[in-house]
Amino acid sequence: MNGVLIVVWVCAATAALVFAAMIVSIATFRRSLGDCPPTSVAGKTSEILWALIPIAIVVAAAIPAVRTIVAKTG
């Protein structure tokens, strides 16, 4: 296996682990004891950004590796 393919697999594994951890935490802690979520728009915006930033990091790391693999095979 070459280095580029390793990077792709590392990105895929990282994404799978992060999403699995998010799903487990959402399922486990969805109904906290007495805590109420913030109702402001800023709270929702920060939650959306908190989810999108890691996705963007993984995609940004995977794109050059995938381009290299496609260029070598095509």
Contact map, one row per residue, 1 for C-alpha under 8 A:
11101100000000000000000000000000000000000000000000000000000000000000000000
11111100000000000000000000000000000000000000000000000000000000000000000000
11111110000000000000000000000000000000000000000000000000000000000000000000
01111111000000000000000000000000000000000000000000000000000000001101100000
11111111100000000000000000000000000000000000000000000000000000001100100000
11111111110000000000000000000000000000000000000000000000000000000000000000
00111111111000000000000000000000000000000000000000000000000001001000000000
00011111111100000000000000000000000000000000000000000000000001001100000000
00001111111110000000000000000000000000000000000000000000000000000000000000
00000111111111000000000000000000000000000000000000000000000000000000000000
00000011111111100000000000000000000000000000000000000000010011000000000000
00000001111111110000000000000000000000000000000000000000000000000000000000
00000000111111111000000000000000000000000000000000000000000000000000000000
00000000011111111100000000000000000000000000000000000000010000000000000000
00000000001111111110000000000000000000000000000000000010010000000000000000
00000000000111111111000000000000000000000000000000000000000000000000000000
00000000000011111111100000000000000000000000000000000000000000000000000000
00000000000001111111110000000000000000000000000000000000000000000000000000
00000000000000111111111000000000000000000000000000000000000000000000000000
00000000000000011111111100000000000000000000000000000000000000000000000000
00000000000000001111111110000000000000000000000000000000000000000000000000
00000000000000000111111111000000000000000000000000000000000000000000000000
00000000000000000011111111100000000000000000000000000000000000000000000000
00000000000000000001111111110000000000000000000000000000000000000000000000
00000000000000000000111111111100000000000000000000000000000000000000000000
00000000000000000000011111111100000000000000000000000000000000000000000000
00000000000000000000001111111100000000000000000000000000000000000000000000
00000000000000000000000111111110000000000000000000000000000000000000000000
00000000000000000000000011111111000000000000000000000000000000000000000000
00000000000000000000000011111111000000000000000000000000000000000000000000
00000000000000000000000000011111100000000000000000000000000000000000000000
00000000000000000000000000001111111100000000000000000000000000000000000000
00000000000000000000000000000011111000000000000000000000000000000000000000
00000000000000000000000000000001111100000000000000000000000000000000000000
00000000000000000000000000000001111110000000000000000000000000000000000000
00000000000000000000000000000001011111000000000000000000000000000000000000
00000000000000000000000000000000001111100000000000000000000000000000000000
00000000000000000000000000000000000111110011000000000000000000000000000000
00000000000000000000000000000000000011111011000000000000000000000000000000
00000000000000000000000000000000000001111111000000000000000000000000000000
00000000000000000000000000000000000000111111100000000000000000000000000000
00000000000000000000000000000000000000011111110000000000000000000000000000
00000000000000000000000000000000000001111111111000000000000000000000000000
00000000000000000000000000000000000001111111111100000000000000000000000000
00000000000000000000000000000000000000001111111110000000000000000000000000
00000000000000000000000000000000000000000111111111000000000000000000000000
00000000000000000000000000000000000000000011111111100000000000000000000000
00000000000000000000000000000000000000000001111111110000000000000000000000
00000000000000000000000000000000000000000000111111111000000000000000000000
00000000000000000000000000000000000000000000011111111100000000000000000000
00000000000000000000000000000000000000000000001111111110000000000000000000
00000000000000000000000000000000000000000000000111111111000000000000000000
00000000000000000000000000000000000000000000000011111111100000000000000000
00000000000000000000000000000000000000000000000001111111110000000000000000
00000000000000100000000000000000000000000000000000111111111000000000000000
00000000000000000000000000000000000000000000000000011111111100000000000000
00000000000000000000000000000000000000000000000000001111111110000000000000
00000000001001100000000000000000000000000000000000000111111111000000000000
00000000000000000000000000000000000000000000000000000011111111100000000000
00000000000000000000000000000000000000000000000000000001111111110000000000
00000000001000000000000000000000000000000000000000000000111111111000000000
00000011001000000000000000000000000000000000000000000000011111111100000000
00000000000000000000000000000000000000000000000000000000001111111110000000
00000000000000000000000000000000000000000000000000000000000111111111000000
00011011000000000000000000000000000000000000000000000000000011111111100000
00011001000000000000000000000000000000000000000000000000000001111111110000
00000000000000000000000000000000000000000000000000000000000000111111111000
00010000000000000000000000000000000000000000000000000000000000011111111100
00011000000000000000000000000000000000000000000000000000000000001111111110
00000000000000000000000000000000000000000000000000000000000000000111111111
00000000000000000000000000000000000000000000000000000000000000000011111111
00000000000000000000000000000000000000000000000000000000000000000001111111
00000000000000000000000000000000000000000000000000000000000000000000111111
00000000000000000000000000000000000000000000000000000000000000000000011111
